Structure formats: structure tokens, C-alpha cells
Amino acid sequence: MKPSTTWPLQDIRLGRGVLGGRARLVRDVVIPYQWEALNDRVPGAERSGCMSNLRIAAGETTGEFHGLFWQDSDLAKWLEAASFRLTGEPDPALLAELDATIALLTRAQQPDGYLNTFFQLVAPERKWTNLRDEHELYVAGHFIEAAVAHHAATGTRGFLEIAVRLADLIDRMFGPREGQRRSYPGHPELELALVKLARATDEPRYVRLAAFFIDERGREPNAFIAEAEARGDEEKEPWHFHRDGLNTLQAKIPVRKQTEPLGHAVRQMYLLAAMIDVARELDDDGLRTRCELLWSRIVEAHLYVIGGVGADPWGEKFGEPYDLPSDRAYAETCAAIGVMMAARRMLDLEPRAAVADVMERALYNNVLAGMELSGKRFFYVNPLSMEPAVAKRRHDCRLVKTSRVPWFGCACCPPNIARTLASLGHYMASRLPAGVWLHLYAASEMRWSQDGTAVRLVMETDYPWSGEIKIRLGPEAPVAFALALRLPGWCGNPQLRVNGERVGLAPVTRGGYAVLERTWKSGDEIELTLPMPVERLRANPAVSALAGQVALQRGPIVYAIEEADHGKNLAGISLPRETPLRARHDPDLLGGVVVIEGAARRAQTTPGLYQPAPLATEPVAFRAVPYAWWNNRGEGEMRVWLNEI
């Protein structure tokens, strides 16, 4: 197995600041709150049923299954988040909850390793008969990921053994050998989980199984069509809901022939993440080339300015290239997490600042937008323009919530946010043989061993509000290694000093990182300055929905205007090209954020619907807030893209 480049969570601590604050919120509020939701103890929230289902399956109580056939995955993601929470930070009460839940899972798991409460309680005769739609392998993947995280956090093997029995069952059933089934998950997830399990157990056959699932997709005869025929389905492809048929499931053509991102956005991003993992583990240059192509197409033609993907609400899918409408943007929170997952794995193939820029964009904008500042309300869909009355009426916005809600019947996003923010250390940096590559900047402390020498790195910064970053190194003894600092693409004039001396960036920049190779000693200090001017972003002309509009960005943060600051009819506000814009830190707004202020023009309303004369305008004070912080002051209009005059 290839050595992991992700940072062990016990060796990194986030301090003050946005990311550290969100990590603490997950620790102190989100994980306990979501445990209450999974146990159906949150007043006013949609019922989960997860723990009730598990207790019934374990024989602890009686009753009926509640929820969807993938309901177990919500619990699995929470278990993963809670395991990350335990890493390096004891919590006896949380550990007891985990132990009790794992004991329930042990009792619920069937002797052959099968574990899925829906099929065990509702439809045992349907096991493995509809992989296209019914998420059995997806749920299995999330249990496996949770077990790997729990093993890393506690060192115990009880949960890991559950995962191994489940994976071994799947490995016996599926594959290219005689008597095995040549099929694959309808919703990719198991593939990347199998790679994690292979690394945790040093068992390469799990990687081979993941590779089989990836390469079997879309091959003829098509496994999903064969299964539909065996079930007697009249519709061999899922046209009734998805419209794009098997393309929605990335199952129409083999993935090695795919040239554009296809179908359900979360599925595509999870599949791409797994493809990258397998390409790296197996040194598969052909698969790596395909991953590079798909990543490039996503970034070049399908990525929202907030770092999200998925423009078509019908089927939660990728749209046509450059089809990126603001008001009906789907941009599911889980899909943005998928962007982060794929980006982090792309950095394993080769550290490139442009890839880390996308990861950062998705994190600070789309992913953080998925959760209220309280930690107790969530978005599933993340539009870039909101008119509440319109969104509540339009059919193509029927899944859009005009305010965050306490839980969902399909609650994939809330525990996904929890597990992502609880594991931010995995995204912060890469451990490579040559040294350390820093991808994200946040107040933090990191520890590792370099050639047998213990090293401590302390980062002080108020990023993303400030671009001033100070790094202090404390190796036990002088030691040589490379320290690479990402130079973000949004920063036009970064400045770097080592021990007070200016460092020219041109000779040391590789892949968008300033790579400092030297013998480091205790007390060495690095100062990186990333100027953060307010920028006006304009879309490629092919994005017809954004013609004549601008979005505001400062550093990695994308901004929006809200009704709370400007009243209704935000569409009537235009930003003159010559208007100077200034950034100001407001410690009393939304927990303390940097706002962008200036002067804009608002079109005056007229009695008629249309008129030949130019619309009269009046000046209006302008204030934009970080997009991810919107809707924390009540329901109201919001816009990211603004008319420019």
C-alpha cells in the first residue's frame, strides 16, 4: 500500500479563527445535537429513525423501520464524525455512546457479515436485487469509513472487525471470478471506503475490489439493465426520475471513456475521489489521466463560484458545460464536500496550488454555508440567488429551503458536514517523504517526525480575514526537509520572509507552492503575506446566466448581499464599475466577519411592467457579507452575482 499523505488528526490542533471555531462548534454542539436528532429527540425536526431502526435490528426492541433505504448512512457518518472528535481528545461520555452503538451494530450484523437495517427489517428478499437504486453498497461504504476512523481514534478493533466482515462478504459476492456477480454500486462510496480499509488493514485485495467496481461501470452487458430485467422492471433505465437514464449513475459508458462529469453530482465526485485513490495505489497511468481530464472539465466548465457543483435540480445532476444559473443552482452541500474529497486526493497525485485553491473555495463558501452559525440548522441546497416567495412557489426550486432547517428526512448533508469539519486536519497539509506541503492556512499546531527528529510547527494567523501568516518551527535538533507553502491563485503579489530576510519566489515556486528546502532549527520563523484586495469576478462569456454581472471575492471568500442590509428587490441593485470597494472587519456582525462596503445604485420602481426609457436609479449604501454566513439573520433575499453598470 502507498504511504498515506494525510495528517494524523492527533498530531494537528486548530486554534482560534474560522476553521478552529467551526471545529470546536462541531465538537461541542453539532455532534451532541446530531446524536439527539438520530435518536428522534429534537423538537420540530423531521424524524430520523436511525437509532430506533438499529435497536430493532439488534433485537433490543420491537417496532417498524422508519425512513429511506439508505437511512443507516446518516448514523454511519455521525459515527465517523464522533470518532474523529475522539482522536487525541478523550471524551468518556462520547466514547461510551460509541461503544454502546458499536455493540448494537455487532448484534444487528448477520452471521455472513450483512448489515443494513432496511433490508433486514423490511425487505430481506430484495437483498442485492437492485444495486442501481437501493444503496446497499453505499451504506456499506459509510459503515466501513466510520470503522476505519474509529480504529484510528481508539486503537480498538471491534468496529473494524464489523467492517472487515461486511467487506469480506462483498468481496466474496462481487468480482470477475466464476460465480461472482459483475455489478457495482449505484451510488459510489464503497469504492473509496475499500481503499481506506485496505490501508487500515494492509490488505490489498480491497483495493482490487474497488478497482473492479470502477472498471465494471458502464460495461456491456450492462449490469443494471440485467438486474432490472431479472426484477421484471418495465423500465430498464431509470428514466422516470432521472431523465438522463444510466448517465445519471455514471453507468452508461465505462469511466475510462468519460470526457465530461455526468449525472448525480455527489455520485460523480465520490466516484472521482475513488478513481484517484485507485490510480495512485495501482500506479494506473491510464486511470490517472482520466481523473485529470474529468477534474479539469469540472473546474473549467461546471464549478460554481462558491466551489459547488450540480446545476440541475432534477436528479441533483451536473448540467451542460457552462450552465450555471444562480437562482436554481442545486450545489448540494454533499457535492461540495465531494469536491473537497476529490481535490485532496488530486493533491496526492501531485501538489498543485490550483487544485488546493478549488478545495479551499468549496470549503469556505459552499461547505460552510451548509450549516448555521448555531450548528443546529442546515442547508441541503445552496442557491446563489434567493427570493423566498418565488422559491416557495416554483417547481424547479421545490427542494430549496429558504432558511436552514433543523433536520431532513433525507439527512445526508448534516452528518457529512460534521465528519468533514471534524477531520479538517486531513485537508490542511500533506506529509511527503521530502517534507510538508501546506494547503490550507489556519491558526494551528502540527507535530511530526522528520528523519527521526521530532518537529513542531506553529502557525499564527487570522486567515481568511487577514493574509498575514507567521510560522514558527521547533525541531528538537537541526533537520533538513522541504516546507512548501501554497501561493493562492487569487493572490497577485505574495511576499515571503525567512528569519526576517526576503525570499524571492520565482526560484523556489513549484506547482504554485513556495518550496523552502533547508536545514531547519528551533526558532526559525517564516512570514508569508498574502495581500487580499477586493476583486470583481466575471464569468466566462459562455455562462449566459451571468452576462453583465460580477461577484465579489476577497481572499478565498465569496460575498453576497442580503435583504437584511438592503431591503427587498436586490435584483434592482447595480454596482458601478468605478465604485471603490473597501473591506472592513466588523466584530459585532455574524460572530465577526470582514464585510465589503461601497456605493451602489438601485433602480427606482415604475408602475408599468416595461418601458422604453432608461430606468432611473438612486444611490444606495452597499454592504456585502461572506456568502457562507448568509441567512443567519432571518429569511430574506440574497444575491451573489450583481449587475454591473
N, C-alpha and C positions, 0 to 999 in steps of 0.2 A: 504494500500500500504506500502511496505517496505521503510524505510527511504533511501534516496539516499546517496551514499558514495562519489559522485563526488564533487569536489571543485567548489563552485560558482565562475564564472570567474571574477566577480567584486572584489573578495577577494584575488586574486593572481595576481602578476605582475612579469613578466620575465624581468631580467636586461640584462647586456651585455652577450656575449657568443653566441654559435652556435644557441641554441633554441631561445633565445631572439632576436638574429639577424634575424632569419627566420620569427619569429612572426611579427617583425617590417616590414620586407620585404612584408609580406602578407598585412599588414595594409596600407603601403604607396604605394606599387607598384602593387601587384598581384590583389587585389580586384578592384582597378580602371581599370587596364588593362583588366581583365576578363569582366568587365562591357562593355568595348568597344568591346570586342570580341562577346559578346552576342547580341550587337547592330550592328554587322557587320561593325565595323569601324576600324578594324586592317588591314592595307595594307598587302597583301600577305598571309593572313591566310585563311584557309577554312571557308566558310560561316557557321554561326551558325543558324540564323533564329529564335532564341528563342523569342526575344522581338517582332520581326515582327509577328510571329505566334500569340503571346498573344494579340497584338493590333488588329489583325484581329478578333480573337475570342471575344474580348471585344466590337467589333463594332466601334472601333476608326478609322479604315482604311479598305481598301479592298485589296485583293490580294490572292495569293496562299500559302498554307502551304509549308514550306521548312524543310527538314531533315528527321530524323528517327522517328518511332512512340514513342520513349522514349525521344524525344528532350527536352520536358519540364523539365526533371530531371536535366539537366545542369543548368537551371535557378534556380530550387529549391535549388540545392546545393550552388549556389552562394548566394542566399538569406540567407541561413543558415550561410555561412561564414561571410557575411556582418553583420548579426545580432550578431554573436559572436564578431565581431570587435567593435560593438557599446557598448558592455557590459562594463559599468563603464568608458567609454571614449567617451564623446559627440562628434559628428561629424554632424553638422546641414545639410551639403550638402548630405552626405550619407543617413541620415535619410529621407531627402526629396525624394531621389531616391527610397528608400524603400517604403515610403508612397504612392508615385505615382504608383509603381509597384503593391502594395497590392490593391490599388483602381482598377487597371486593372484586377487583379485576381477576385475581387469581382464582377465586371461587366461581366467577362467571365464565372464565375461559373453558372451552370444551376440551375433552381429552386429546383431540387431534391438533389442538392449537387454535382453533377457530375462535374469534372474538368479535362480535358485532351484535349489540343488543336488539336492533331492529329485526334482523333475520332470525335471531334465536327466539325472540318472543312473538313475532308477528307472522313471519313467512319463511319457516325453515325449508320449505320445499323449493323456494326460489333462490337458494344459495348458488352463487356463481352462474346464474342463468341470464343475467342482464348487466354485464360489466359496463356496457355503454352508458347506462343511465343511473345505476343504483349504488355507485360509490363504495362498494365493499373494499376495494383495494385502496381507495383514497383514505378511508377511515383507518385501515391497517397502517398506512404510511404515517399518519399522525400519531398513532399509538407508539410506533417504533421510534419516531423522532423524540417523543416525550420520554421514552425509556432510556434512550441514549443520553439525554440531558440529565435525567435523574441519576444515572450511573456516574456521570462526570461530577455531579454535585455531591453525591453522598458516598461513592465508592461501593455501595451495596449492589447486589446483582438480582434481587427479587423481581423488579420491574423489567430489567434487561432480559431475564430468562423468559418472561411472558412474551417479550418482543421476539426473542430467538425462536420460541415455539411457533409463533404466528408466521414469522418469515420462513421458517423451515417448511411449514405446511404449504405456503405459497410456492416455495421453491420445488416442492415435490409435484405440485399440480401443474405448474406452468413452465414452458420451456420448449426447446427444439427436439427433445428426445422422444422416442416412440412411447406412446401412451400419455404424453403430456399435452396440455391444451396450448394452442398457439393463439393466445389472445393477450390483452393488455388493459391497463386501467382506462376507464372512460374519462376520469379526471386525474391527470398526472399529479403525483405527490409521492406515491410509494417509491418511485424511481430514485428520487434524491434521498429519501429516508433509508433505502437499502445501502446507498454509498456511506451514509453516516454509520449505519450498523456495521458495515464491513470495516470501517476504521476503528470502531469501538471494540470489535471482537477479533480483528486481524484475520477476517475470513473473506477471501477474495471472491468466493462464489456468489456472494450477494451483489458484488459489482457486475459480475457476468449476468446475473438475472436482470439487473437494472438495464444493462446494455441490450438484452434480449427484448425487454418491453419497449425500449426506444426504437429498435430497428424493426420490430414486428408491426409497428403502427403503420396503417395505410397499405400494407402489402396485400396482394391478391393471392388466394381468395380472401376477401375482407372478413375479418373475424366478427365484427359487429353485425354485418349483414347475415352471416351464417348463424349467429346466435338469435337474431330476430326471426329468421326462418324456422329455427328449432322451436321458438316460443309460439310460432303461428301468428306473429305480428303482420298485419297488412302493410304497414309502413316499414320498409326495410331501413330507411334512414329517418332521422328524427325531424322531418320537415314540419310537423305540426307545431313545434315550438321554436326551433332554432332557425328555420328558413334556409340556412346555408348547409343543412344536412351534415354529413360527416366532417366537412371542413370546420364546423364549429368545434369539433372534438379533436382537431388535428389528426384525423384518421382517414382522410380521403386519399392522400398520397403519402409515400414514405417521407419521413422527416429529412432525409438526405437529399430530397428533391425540392424541398420547400424553399421558396425565394422571398416570401413575404410573411409577416406574422399573420396567423389565421385564427379566426374563431374566438371562443371564450377567452377573455384576456387573462384571467387568473390561470386557467389551464395552460395557456401558451407560455406564460412567464415561468410557471413551475416546471414545465417540460424543458424549457430552455436552460433553466438552472441545472436540471438533472443531466442534460446533454453535455453541459460544460464540465460537470463533475466527472462523467464517464470518459469524455475525451481526454481529460487530464490523467485519470487513473490508468487508462489503457494506452496512452500515447497515440491516440487515434487522430492523425492529422486531418483526415477527411472530415470527421465529425467536428473537429475544432474549426475548420474552415467554414462549415455550415453554420456553426454557432456565431462566428464573427460576422457572417453575412446577415443573419437574422438580427443580431444586435444592432448592426449598422442601419438596417432598414427601420427598426423600431425608433431609433434616435433621430434619424433623418426625416421620417415622414409620418410617424404615429405617436409621438410623445407630446403630451400637453405641457404647457409652460410650467405647470406645477409638478411635473415629473410623473404624472399618471398616464395610464393607457386605458383604452376601451371607450370608443366613441358611440357605440351603438347599444342602446338600452335593451333592444330585443335580442336576447341571448347573451347580453353582457360582453359584447364582442368588439374586436378590432373592426374599424370601418375601412373604407377605401383610403389609400395614401392621401394625406393632407386634409382628410375630412375630420376637422377638429372643432365642432361647434361648441360654443360656451354654455348656452342655456340648457342643452340636453346632453352635456358631457356626462358620461357614466363615471369614469375614473374611480372605479371601486377601490376602497381602501386596501383590500386584499391584493388587488392588482398592482398597486404602488409598492406594497411590501414585496410582491414578486419581482418588480423592477430592482429593488434593493438586493434581493437574493441573487438574481442573475448578475447584477453588476459586481457584487462581492466575489462571485466565482470567476467572472471575467478577469478580475484583478489577480486571481490565482494563475491564470494563463500568462498574463504579462501586466505588470503595474503600469497603468496609463492614467494620467490625471483626468483626461476627458471622460473616462469611464467612472472614476470616483466622483467627478462633478455631477453626473447623472444620478448616482446613488445619493449624493448629498441633496440634490434638488428634490428627489422623491421623498426623502426623509423629512426635510424641514418644511415642506409645503403640503404634499398630499397626505403623507402618513400622519403627521402631527395634526392635520385638520380632522382626522377621523375620530378624535377624542376631545371632549370638552375639557376646559381647564380644571374642572372639578374632578375629572377622572371617572365620572359616573353616567355620562351620556355620550352617544356615539353616532357617527355618520357611517353609512354603508356606501352611499353615492356622494360624489363630490363635484357638483357643477361649478362652473366658473362664472356663472351669472344666475342670479336668483330674483324672481318676482314671485313672492309666495302665493298670491291669488291665482296667478297663471299656472304655476307648478302644480297646485292642488287640483286644477281642472283638466290639464292636458293629459291625454292618454300616454303620450310618449315620455311623460315625466311622472308616471304613476308610482314609480319606485323611489322617487326623490323625496326626501324628508326636508321640510322647510326649517326644521330645528332638529338638533340631535335628540335621540330618544334613549331611554334607559336600557333597552334590550331589544332584540329582534327574534321573531320566530325562527328565521334563518340567521343565526348569530355568528356567522363565520368571522366577521371583522373584529368585534371587540376582543376576543381572546387572541386573535392574530396580532393586534396592536400590542397587547400585553406581552406576548412572548418576544416580539421584536424589540420593544423598548427595554425589556429585561435583559436582553442579550446584546446591547449596543457595543459592548467591548469586542464582539466578534467582527464588527464593521469598522472599528476605529483604525486598525493597523494590521499589517501583515508581518509575520515573522519569517524571514527568508534566511538561507544559510549565510548570506553576506551581511545581514543586519536587519534593520527595522525600517519599514516603509509606512509613514503616517498618512492615512487617507482622510480622516476627519479631525477637526480641531475642537477641543473642549477642555476645560479645566479638569485635570486628571492626574493620576499617578500610575505608572506602569512599572512592572518589575519583570526581569527575565535573566537568564544565564547566557552569557556570550563566551563561548570557548572556555567554559568552566569558571568564569568570573561573574559574580552577581552584579547586575546593573539596575539602577533605579533612575527613572525618567519622570520629572515633574513638569507638567505643563500648566502655565498660568495664563488665562485669557478670559475675556468677556465675549468671545465669539458666540453667536454670529452678529452681535450688535457692534463689536469692535474687531478690527483686523489686526490688533496688536497681540502677538503671541510670543511668550517667553518660555523657553525650555531650559531646564537645568538638569545636568547629568551627574550621577553619583555612582560610578563603578567602584567596587571595592579596591581595585587596582587598575592601573592604566591598561586599556584593552583596545584593540583595533577592530572597528566594524564600520559599516556604512549606515548612516542615518539619512533617510530620504524624506523630504518634506514636499507635500503636494502644493503646486503653484496653480491655484484655480484658474480656469479659463476666463472667468468673469473679471479677473484682476489684471489690469493692464501694466502695472508698474510695481511689482513686488520688490521689497528690499530685504536683504539678509545680512546679518552680522553674527560673527562667532567671536566670543570674548571681546566684544567691542569693535572688532575690525570688520570693515565692509567686505563682503564676498561677492565677486562678480558672478552672475548667474549663468551666463552663456556657457562657460566651460564645464559647469557641473550639472546642467539640466539634461535629464534623460527621461523621455516619456512624459514630460511635464512635471517631473519631480526634481527638486534640487537635491542631488545625491552628494552628501558630505562624507568622504572616506578619509578617516584619520584615526590616530590613536587618541582615544578619549580618556580624560582623567577626571577625578572628582572635582566638582566646582565649575566645569566647563559650562558656558551659557550661550544659548542661541537666541537671537531675536529675529523674528520674522514679522514683517509689516506688510499687510495686505490692504492697500487703500480700497475704500468702499464707497465710491461715488454713486449717486442715484443714477440708474441707467434706464433709458426708454428702450424697450424691446419691441421690434416689429417682426411680424411673421413673414415667412416665405410667401410670395405672391400667390402661390398655388393654394394656400389656405384661404379659400374665398370667404369663409365666415368672418375673417379678421381683417378684411381690407379696410384701410384707413384708420386702424386702431393701434394703440400702443398699450403695453403693460409695463409696470414699474417694478424694477428689481434693485435691491441693494445687497451686495454680497450674495449669499445663497438664497436670500429671502425674496419671494414674490409677494406683491402687495395687492390689496383690494380696497375699494371704497364701500362704505356701508350706509344704510339708511339712518343708523344711529347718529351719524355725523352730518348728513346732508339732506335728510328728509326723503320723501318718495320721488319717483321718477328719476332714478340715477342715469337712465339712458339719455336724458337731456343734458347731462354734464359733458363738456368737452374740454380738452387740455390744449391750450395754445402751445405751438412749438417753441415760442420764445419764453415761455414762463419758466423762471428759475425755480428749482425744487430743492428743498433743504431737508435734511434728516435731523431729527431731534429725539433724544431719549426722553420718554415720558414715564417716570417711575410709578405714577399713580394709575396708569391705564393698563388693563388686562394683565396685571401682575408685573408690569414693567416691560415696555417694548420700545423700539425705535419706530417712530412714525415719519411719514413723508408729508411735508406741507408745502403749500404754494397757493397760487391763484388760478382759478378755472373760470369757465363761462357756463352759464345754464341757459338753455333755450326757454323762452317765455311761452307759456301755453297759449293756444289760439282756439277760437270757437269752432272752426272748421276742421275736418279731418285732413284735408290737403289744401295747399295754397301755392300760388306761383311765386310769391315774393320770398326773399330770404328770411329766415326766422330771426326775430330779434333775440338778442341774448343780454344777460346781465351778469355782472361779476359775482363770484361765489367763492368763499374761503374753502380751501381744499385740504382734506386730510385723508391719507391712505394708511391702513393698518396691515400688518402681516396677514396674508391670506389664511394661514393655518389657525389664526386667532379669531377669525370671523365667527359670528353667531354666538359669541359669549356674552352679548349684551341684549339678548332677546331676538325674536323673529323679525326679519326685515329684508329689504332688498340688499343685493350685493353685486358688485361687478369687478372683475379683474381687468378685462380689456376695455379701454376707454377711447372714445372718439378723439381724434387729434385734428386740430384746425390750425 
